[in-house]
Amino acid sequence: MRTDLIERLDRLLPQTQCGQCGYDGCRPYAEAMSRGEADIDRCPPGGDAGARALAKLLEVPPKPYDRSRGAHKAAQVALIVEADCIGCTKCIQACPVDAIAGASKRMHAVIEPLCTGCELCVPVCPVDCIVMVAA
């Protein structure tokens, strides 16, 4: 693997670590692209502009991102509704970037500068106390 190519691909990706591309994060997706195992159109958070940038770097024809993988959205972050949080820690376990702080049976909070807006915390919350807001 060419480490320099992987680094450049990884820098072009949005670093949401959301897994919508089918990989466990942006770095594994970059590694797969560098090996020719993944196409440039698999990242909804990067949108069409991201797919074009990846195509340019890899010197392949550009194409729009695969919309079947999810919608491209404006930057967002998670917000925990304090009054509803039961402190179950499921959101903490789901967060790929450790952007949620809290303890068992205590209210949790999102560390906004660390949140990538991946939305992985939303479906695991048993009381639906996590909302996504514009970043």
ABEGO torsion letter per residue (X at the ends): XBAAAAAAAAAABAGAGAGAAGBAEAAAAAAAAAAGABBAAABAAAEAAAAAAAAAAAGBBBBBBBAAAEBBBBBBBBBBBAAABAGAGAAAAABAAGABBEBBGBBBBBBAAABAGAGAAAAABAAGABBBBBX
